[in-house]
Amino acid sequence: MDLKGKNYMVNTHKRLKGRCPTSNAFFSITLCCNHRKPLFSNFVNARLVTKELYFFSKNNSINTICYVVMPDHVHWLLQLGNTPNLSNLIRKFKNITTYKLNQQNCTHGKIWQSNYYDHKVRDEKDLITQARYIAANPLRAGLVDNLREYPYWNSVYL
């Protein structure tokens, strides 16, 4: 948060300069809606993104470990496959979901913030910590009292 209380994303390109994702590496990703608009409060929009996470993972040889679709952002814990270019994969996911969401809602325009946050998972303990953090998001946000009540998440651990 900046001094005026507005959210901002770190410039991913500058932050990643000199860092090369490797095949089979694990990453925790956060994608925010443009202007933090709560697009995924709408059941149909949230369902579209959850389906796309599944199909995108399958079609791009990514292992999705855990995800949660929140009203204005998505947390996604994944393992890269043979294509270690994380930024291209995220760009492709954003493009596909932007096209489909705009088509579904008869709109046009930007869905996602330009940047995204990523955290390279260091070890197995970090992997479990990230999965727990992601799964608990709806609880911390006060959206539900029990995670079983929240429909827009999944984890390979359960």
Secondary structure, 3 states (H helix, E strand, C coil): CCCCCCCCCCCHHHHHCCCCCCCCCEEEEEEEEHHHCCHHHCHHHHHHHHHHHHHHHHHCCCEEEEEEECCCEEEEEEECCCCCCHHHHHHHHHHHHHHHHHHHHCCCCCCECCCCEEEECCCHHHHHHHHHHHHCHHHHCCCCCCHHHCCCEEECCC
